[in-house]
Amino acid sequence: MNWFHIDKDGEFCLTLHIQPGAKKSGVAGLHGEALKIRLAAPPVNGKANAALLAFVAKILDIPKSAVSLKSGQSSRQKVVRVEGVDVARLLALAT
């Protein structure tokens, strides 16, 4: 499995490893079979999840409504569903 894939429902998904509470939000490269993302938001009351979805939408240049959390609500390991994403832009994230 790669850090981005099409799941059994035909949805385009990203497997992410999240580091909340970082000084600055950004992509930190690969972490095993997940893309590591550092988030400036704290892991309190869903703030990190909301910040993650907004961050993913921003870096992929897609609307926030096109990004949703599929699994990992309270975990560092998350699967995020995205719609209307350019695969070339995704590939550029991990480099």
HELIX and SHEET records of a PDB file:
HELIX    1   1 LYS A   47  LEU A   60  1                                  14    
HELIX    2   2 LYS A   64  ALA A   66  5                                   3    
HELIX    3   3 VAL A   87  LEU A   93  1                                   7    
SHEET    1   A 4 PHE A   4  ILE A   6  0                                        
SHEET    2   A 4 PHE A  12  GLN A  19 -1                                        
SHEET    3   A 4 ALA A  34  ARG A  38  1                                        
SHEET    4   A 4 GLY A  26  HIS A  31 -1                                        
SHEET    1   B 4 PHE A   4  ILE A   6  0                                        
SHEET    2   B 4 PHE A  12  GLN A  19 -1                                        
SHEET    3   B 4 GLN A  77  VAL A  82 -1                                        
SHEET    4   B 4 VAL A  67  SER A  71 -1                                        
END                                                                             
